Amino acid sequence: MSDATQQQEQIDQGVMETLRERDHSTLAQQVNPLTCNHNDIVELLARYMALSEQEDDELFDTWFDNLTKEQHTVLKVFEVYRGQYEHQN
């Protein structure tokens, strides 16, 4: 198993553990120190949702590949939160 595969599996396990715990403190620690402002986050999420609903996968992939590390962090945290809320009992 390659290092990249092992690292991805560790990330996936971390996301699953966070989903089960419903504890946002770890995620907040990842997002709170970021230098983006509220408008940056809202715009990022709006583009993410709009592009992910379109049929043009290449357009989405190009946009996604050009995001900064901070933007990727925001989207990862967003997906965890969304997963938690979608699977609430």
N, C-alpha and C positions, 0 to 999 in steps of 0.2 A: 504494500500500500504506500503510495507516495506521500510526502509531507503535506502537499496541498490537500489531498483527499482527507488525511487525518485532521488537518486544521479545520476543514469544512465540516467534518463530522463533529468536532468539538464545538464549533460555533452552533451547529444545529442542535446539539444536546443542550447547550447553554440557553438557547431560545426556548426549547421545550421545557426546561426546568423553570425558567422565568414564567412561562405560560401557566404552568401548574401552580406556582407559588402565588401568582397574582400580586407580587410585590414589585412595585415600580421604583423602589429606591435605587437599584442597580442601574436601571435604564435612565433614571433621572441623573445619575452621576455621569452618564455618557453624554447626555444632551445639555444639561444646564451650563457647563463651562464653554459651550460653543460660542463663537463670535457672531453668529447670525442673529438677526432680529426677528420679531414676530412676523413682519411682512415677508421676509425672506422665506420663512417656514411655510406660511400660507401659500405663497406663490409656488414654491417647490411642490407642495402637496397637490395643488390645483393642476399643475402641469403633469405631475405623475399620474394622477387619476385620469386626466383627459387623454394622455398619450397611451396609457395602458388599456383604455377602452377602444382604441382605434385598431383597425386591421393591419396597419403598417408596422410590422415588427422591426423592420430595419430602422425606421425613424426613431422608434422607442429605444432600440439598442444603442444607436448612435448618441442619442441624448443621455441615456443612462451611463454609458461609458465615459462621457465627458464631465460627469459630476465630480465635485471635490470629495475628499474623504469625509468632511463634515456633512455634506449633503447625503452621502451614502449612510452615514450614521443616523441622521434624522429619518431617512426612509426605513431603515432596519427597525428602529424603535417604533415608528408608526405602524409597521406591519405586525410587530409583536402586540402592540396595544389593540390593533384592529382584530387580530386573532383572538385575543382575550375577550373582547366585547362580543364577537360573533359567536363564541362558544359558551357564553354564560348560560347558566340554567335558570 
